[in-house]
Structures are given as structure tokens and as C-alpha cells.
Amino acid sequence: MHHVLIRHKVSDFQKWKVSYDNHAPAREEAGFKELHLLRNADDLNEVVMMFEVADTQKAREFVNSTDLKEAMQKSGVVDQPDIYFLT
């Protein structure tokens, strides 16, 4: 198994979380299994997520998809996410 780590800031965590939860089927279809969803203790609008993925190529396609970019914009992501593919 491989992992994907994503960090970004949001304008309002509660609003973002509703959108994030609604987008779960798309993540699951892309093979993402959520392991951790964390918030920065010093900035509660900074979010860090860790996922397990079996297919890194499929994961890369998902994180670069128009669907995900639109979902992030609508949910209130306010910076460029940091995305790491880990083995």
C-alpha cells in the first residue's frame, strides 16, 4: 500500500467539512481510504489528511482531476494544497 498526504488551508472548517464529507464517494471510487483527518492546533483552518491508496497512478489522476479542483474551490480551500505521494 501507498499513502497520500494532503495539507491545505480553508476559509471555514465547518463549511469545508460538509463539502469534504459529500465528496467521499468520489474519493472512495478513486481508491482513497482515509486514515487521518487532522487540524493544525495553531490554525484550525489548516487541514492535514492522510490516505491509503493501492494504485498511485489512479490517485495522481484523481488529485489532478477537474472534479477535485472544483470541489476544493467550492468548499473554500484558500491556498495551493501540498500533496505528497508516500511509499
Secondary structure, 3 states (H helix, E strand, C coil): CEEEEEEEEECCHHHHHHHHHHCHHHHHHCCCEEEEEEEECCEEEEEEEEEEECCHHHHHHHHCCHHHHHHHHHHCECCCCEEEEEC
